[in-house]
Amino acid sequence: MAEAVKRKSKREDLPSRRELKTKSKIGGKRSGFTTALLIAPYILSFVVFIVLPVVIAIGLSFTDFNSINSPHFVGFANYIRLLTSDQEFMQKVLPNTIKFALIAGPTGYLLSFLLAWMLAQIPKLPRTILALLIYSPSLTAGVAMQVVWTTIFSGDPNGYLNAILLKWGVISEAVQWLQSEQYLMPIMIIVTVWSSMGVGFLAMLSGILNIDPELYEAAYMDGMKNRFQEIWYVTLPSMKPQLLFGAVMAVVNTFQAGAIGVQLSGSNPTPNYAGQLMVNHIEDYGYIRYEMGYAAAISVVLLLLIYLLSKIIRAILTEKD
Amino acid sequence: MASFQGKKINPKHFHISQLKFYIILLPFAVFMVLPIIYIFTTAFKPADELFKFPPSFFVKNPTWDNYKALFELMAGTSVPASRYLFNSIVVTVLTVIISILLAVSAGYVLSKKNFKGRNMLFEINTLALMFVPIAVSIPRFIITVKLGLVDRFVANILPIIAMPIGVFLLKQFVDQIPDPLIEAAKMDGAGEWTILFKVIIPMVRPALATVAILSFQSAWGNVEASTLYINNESLKTFAYYITTFSSGGSSTITQGITAASALIMFLPNLIIFICMQSKVMDTMAHSGIK
């Protein structure tokens, strides 16, 4: 079939050849069909699995739906319930999500930049090796790493962290790290930051390496004195597009990593809602309690939160142009 | 002028002034890979070393026992571990091929074609870079049900073939190809498909490699489909299989097997990235959002 389309488009292109000289843009009206054909598969899959889920989430959020009976309209009831009577949400889940996002996201992002910047100061071979080591955690799939973290933070004295701390006398008895209200969140943040030097980190490294050296030269001629000024006045402004890309990736990774609390503690909700994030709350209501309408309302709030965050980031990073 | 330091970026040789960066970077890099080294050592630990107290980080007598156990664990049943692995390989290969084809043709159209709504489409796509599938997993589940994909093998593939980041990177990369080159191909009578396969694809190979890696990662580690869309064990993937024995806590017996399978999950990612890292860096230079 592809052959046939190819031949057909070839034939169609023949008359347009003459027009080419007068047309500045590639392809005239006649290639419009092929153009549509080229982009259609992507648009179709994009709409069905990315746009439509968001639309359905918004739609469902105004309904009461238990996945058996058909949904019926309840207006803003779900949102009102979420904001006024869901105690776990207001007292634990929302503050947890904000805390997690505001610590893990920026930490991973700043670390990505600093590491990338330092890597740019050393020659290519050691840079490549070190960059690979730093990047490799982001290659680990969440599921596969669960075993590592659960062993390191295991609650029995045999767990790595317990064994070391007991040996050093820091603690006198084994700590239930992953079941503890106090420690679960910090552990989640560490694990997330650990795996956050991913695509965004590579983009920033590449951005720094591609800055024209003459810019630095000129800046030093103009009286720039030290490396901090160099970063602030030359490096950062020259790599804004990569900074923005890195920031968007940081936001996505942070929210995508949200499920980790449940993975680590092994229960949803997590012990005493300690590391329970919005993503877990959605799954709790959606797949465990089958309150799909309510879960959808949480999804919509989460998506709005992500959108708002990226708006703010964009405003900050495109401000000085 | 004496204080000019700009040449320090991307230096050719070692200089004593770089030492401070090594002092920070080296311990950091070691810290980052410790958990990964742990997977390696644990995967090859014999049972007595797994049980040892206090636990030792390195392995003394490496064995393949954990791998044997992994593949013997379910060997007698209808769905052995190798079946999950086979499913994962098929799913990943197909996902990578389909998603890069979709992304490169969409990237080409968004970069080189002029039509109404083109910029808007690209804007929407850039916005979708922030898409977090896990946030809308319920509607995605409903769609999968309505499309009749439940318990079909393609349910592993279809939901993840649209990659906004792939289209984004490829569009930026196709932008670098000069228009006259494509016009020249047209003059020679090349149709759209010929241009795509003979002109565009050969010139955007670094970006294709990058998108392939990203697509590989998302397909290889994907558990969404096996957990939610598929009930038939023989159609599930290896990443899901790991969750079945790691979710029961971390008893020491399963620890070795889990580490062995974690290594199977991790190694392909690492090897592919090492092979293609220069291409990835090449692509990332054009990754900026303007």
Boltz contact constraints between the chains, C-beta under 6 A:
constraints:
  - contact:
      token1: [A, 6]
      token2: [B, 191]
      max_distance: 6.0
  - contact:
      token1: [A, 6]
      token2: [B, 193]
      max_distance: 6.0
  - contact:
      token1: [A, 9]
      token2: [B, 191]
      max_distance: 6.0
  - contact:
      token1: [A, 9]
      token2: [B, 192]
      max_distance: 6.0
  - contact:
      token1: [A, 10]
      token2: [B, 191]
      max_distance: 6.0
  - contact:
      token1: [A, 13]
      token2: [B, 191]
      max_distance: 6.0
  - contact:
      token1: [A, 25]
      token2: [B, 114]
      max_distance: 6.0
  - contact:
      token1: [A, 26]
      token2: [B, 112]
      max_distance: 6.0
  - contact:
      token1: [A, 26]
      token2: [B, 182]
      max_distance: 6.0
  - contact:
      token1: [A, 27]
      token2: [B, 113]
      max_distance: 6.0
  - contact:
      token1: [A, 31]
      token2: [B, 192]
      max_distance: 6.0
  - contact:
      token1: [A, 34]
      token2: [B, 192]
      max_distance: 6.0
  - contact:
      token1: [A, 35]
      token2: [B, 109]
      max_distance: 6.0
  - contact:
      token1: [A, 35]
      token2: [B, 113]
      max_distance: 6.0
  - contact:
      token1: [A, 38]
      token2: [B, 105]
      max_distance: 6.0
  - contact:
      token1: [A, 38]
      token2: [B, 109]
      max_distance: 6.0
  - contact:
      token1: [A, 39]
      token2: [B, 106]
      max_distance: 6.0
  - contact:
      token1: [A, 39]
      token2: [B, 109]
      max_distance: 6.0
  - contact:
      token1: [A, 41]
      token2: [B, 102]
      max_distance: 6.0
  - contact:
      token1: [A, 42]
      token2: [B, 102]
      max_distance: 6.0
  - contact:
      token1: [A, 42]
      token2: [B, 106]
      max_distance: 6.0
  - contact:
      token1: [A, 45]
      token2: [B, 161]
      max_distance: 6.0
  - contact:
      token1: [A, 45]
      token2: [B, 162]
      max_distance: 6.0
  - contact:
      token1: [A, 46]
      token2: [B, 162]
      max_distance: 6.0
  - contact:
      token1: [A, 49]
      token2: [B, 159]
      max_distance: 6.0
  - contact:
      token1: [A, 49]
      token2: [B, 162]
      max_distance: 6.0
  - contact:
      token1: [A, 50]
      token2: [B, 128]
      max_distance: 6.0
  - contact:
      token1: [A, 50]
      token2: [B, 131]
      max_distance: 6.0
  - contact:
      token1: [A, 50]
      token2: [B, 162]
      max_distance: 6.0
  - contact:
      token1: [A, 52]
      token2: [B, 143]
      max_distance: 6.0
  - contact:
      token1: [A, 53]
      token2: [B, 136]
      max_distance: 6.0
  - contact:
      token1: [A, 53]
      token2: [B, 139]
      max_distance: 6.0
  - contact:
      token1: [A, 53]
      token2: [B, 140]
      max_distance: 6.0
  - contact:
      token1: [A, 54]
      token2: [B, 136]
      max_distance: 6.0
  - contact:
      token1: [A, 56]
      token2: [B, 139]
      max_distance: 6.0
  - contact:
      token1: [A, 57]
      token2: [B, 136]
      max_distance: 6.0
  - contact:
      token1: [A, 57]
      token2: [B, 139]
      max_distance: 6.0
  - contact:
      token1: [A, 118]
      token2: [B, 21]
      max_distance: 6.0
  - contact:
      token1: [A, 118]
      token2: [B, 25]
      max_distance: 6.0
  - contact:
      token1: [A, 120]
      token2: [B, 9]
      max_distance: 6.0
  - contact:
      token1: [A, 121]
      token2: [B, 8]
      max_distance: 6.0
  - contact:
      token1: [A, 121]
      token2: [B, 18]
      max_distance: 6.0
  - contact:
      token1: [A, 121]
      token2: [B, 21]
      max_distance: 6.0
  - contact:
      token1: [A, 122]
      token2: [B, 18]
      max_distance: 6.0
  - contact:
      token1: [A, 122]
      token2: [B, 21]
      max_distance: 6.0
  - contact:
      token1: [A, 123]
      token2: [B, 11]
      max_distance: 6.0
  - contact:
      token1: [A, 130]
      token2: [B, 25]
      max_distance: 6.0
  - contact:
      token1: [A, 130]
      token2: [B, 29]
      max_distance: 6.0
  - contact:
      token1: [A, 133]
      token2: [B, 29]
      max_distance: 6.0
  - contact:
      token1: [A, 133]
      token2: [B, 32]
      max_distance: 6.0
  - contact:
      token1: [A, 133]
      token2: [B, 33]
      max_distance: 6.0
  - contact:
      token1: [A, 134]
      token2: [B, 29]
      max_distance: 6.0
  - contact:
      token1: [A, 134]
      token2: [B, 32]
      max_distance: 6.0
  - contact:
      token1: [A, 136]
      token2: [B, 36]
      max_distance: 6.0
  - contact:
      token1: [A, 137]
      token2: [B, 32]
      max_distance: 6.0
  - contact:
      token1: [A, 139]
      token2: [B, 269]
      max_distance: 6.0
  - contact:
      token1: [A, 139]
      token2: [B, 270]
      max_distance: 6.0
  - contact:
      token1: [A, 140]
      token2: [B, 266]
      max_distance: 6.0
  - contact:
      token1: [A, 141]
      token2: [B, 221]
      max_distance: 6.0
  - contact:
      token1: [A, 141]
      token2: [B, 265]
      max_distance: 6.0
  - contact:
      token1: [A, 143]
      token2: [B, 223]
      max_distance: 6.0
  - contact:
      token1: [A, 143]
      token2: [B, 239]
      max_distance: 6.0
  - contact:
      token1: [A, 143]
      token2: [B, 242]
      max_distance: 6.0
  - contact:
      token1: [A, 143]
      token2: [B, 243]
      max_distance: 6.0
  - contact:
      token1: [A, 144]
      token2: [B, 262]
      max_distance: 6.0
  - contact:
      token1: [A, 144]
      token2: [B, 265]
      max_distance: 6.0
  - contact:
      token1: [A, 146]
      token2: [B, 246]
      max_distance: 6.0
  - contact:
      token1: [A, 147]
      token2: [B, 246]
      max_distance: 6.0
  - contact:
      token1: [A, 147]
      token2: [B, 258]
      max_distance: 6.0
  - contact:
      token1: [A, 147]
      token2: [B, 259]
      max_distance: 6.0
  - contact:
      token1: [A, 147]
      token2: [B, 262]
      max_distance: 6.0
  - contact:
      token1: [A, 148]
      token2: [B, 35]
      max_distance: 6.0
  - contact:
      token1: [A, 148]
      token2: [B, 38]
      max_distance: 6.0
  - contact:
      token1: [A, 150]
      token2: [B, 250]
      max_distance: 6.0
  - contact:
      token1: [A, 151]
      token2: [B, 250]
      max_distance: 6.0
  - contact:
      token1: [A, 158]
      token2: [B, 53]
      max_distance: 6.0
  - contact:
      token1: [A, 160]
      token2: [B, 55]
      max_distance: 6.0
  - contact:
      token1: [A, 163]
      token2: [B, 54]
      max_distance: 6.0
  - contact:
      token1: [A, 163]
      token2: [B, 55]
      max_distance: 6.0
  - contact:
      token1: [A, 202]
      token2: [B, 284]
      max_distance: 6.0
  - contact:
      token1: [A, 203]
      token2: [B, 284]
      max_distance: 6.0
  - contact:
      token1: [A, 203]
      token2: [B, 287]
      max_distance: 6.0
  - contact:
      token1: [A, 206]
      token2: [B, 281]
      max_distance: 6.0
  - contact:
      token1: [A, 206]
      token2: [B, 284]
      max_distance: 6.0
  - contact:
      token1: [A, 206]
      token2: [B, 285]
      max_distance: 6.0
  - contact:
      token1: [A, 209]
      token2: [B, 10]
      max_distance: 6.0
  - contact:
      token1: [A, 210]
      token2: [B, 285]
      max_distance: 6.0
  - contact:
      token1: [A, 213]
      token2: [B, 6]
      max_distance: 6.0
  - contact:
      token1: [A, 216]
      token2: [B, 6]
      max_distance: 6.0
  - contact:
      token1: [A, 217]
      token2: [B, 6]
      max_distance: 6.0
  - contact:
      token1: [A, 220]
      token2: [B, 4]
      max_distance: 6.0
  - contact:
      token1: [A, 241]
      token2: [B, 288]
      max_distance: 6.0
  - contact:
      token1: [A, 241]
      token2: [B, 289]
      max_distance: 6.0
  - contact:
      token1: [A, 241]
      token2: [B, 290]
      max_distance: 6.0
  - contact:
      token1: [A, 242]
      token2: [B, 288]
      max_distance: 6.0
  - contact:
      token1: [A, 244]
      token2: [B, 289]
      max_distance: 6.0
  - contact:
      token1: [A, 245]
      token2: [B, 287]
      max_distance: 6.0
  - contact:
      token1: [A, 245]
      token2: [B, 288]
      max_distance: 6.0
  - contact:
      token1: [A, 245]
      token2: [B, 289]
      max_distance: 6.0
  - contact:
      token1: [A, 248]
      token2: [B, 129]
      max_distance: 6.0
  - contact:
      token1: [A, 248]
      token2: [B, 130]
      max_distance: 6.0
  - contact:
      token1: [A, 252]
      token2: [B, 130]
      max_distance: 6.0
  - contact:
      token1: [A, 252]
      token2: [B, 132]
      max_distance: 6.0
  - contact:
      token1: [A, 255]
      token2: [B, 132]
      max_distance: 6.0
  - contact:
      token1: [A, 256]
      token2: [B, 132]
      max_distance: 6.0
  - contact:
      token1: [A, 256]
      token2: [B, 134]
      max_distance: 6.0
  - contact:
      token1: [A, 279]
      token2: [B, 134]
      max_distance: 6.0
  - contact:
      token1: [A, 286]
      token2: [B, 138]
      max_distance: 6.0
  - contact:
      token1: [A, 292]
      token2: [B, 138]
      max_distance: 6.0
  - contact:
      token1: [A, 295]
      token2: [B, 138]
      max_distance: 6.0
  - contact:
      token1: [A, 299]
      token2: [B, 135]
      max_distance: 6.0
  - contact:
      token1: [A, 299]
      token2: [B, 136]
      max_distance: 6.0
  - contact:
      token1: [A, 302]
      token2: [B, 135]
      max_distance: 6.0
  - contact:
      token1: [A, 303]
      token2: [B, 135]
      max_distance: 6.0
  - contact:
      token1: [A, 306]
      token2: [B, 130]
      max_distance: 6.0
  - contact:
      token1: [A, 310]
      token2: [B, 130]
      max_distance: 6.0
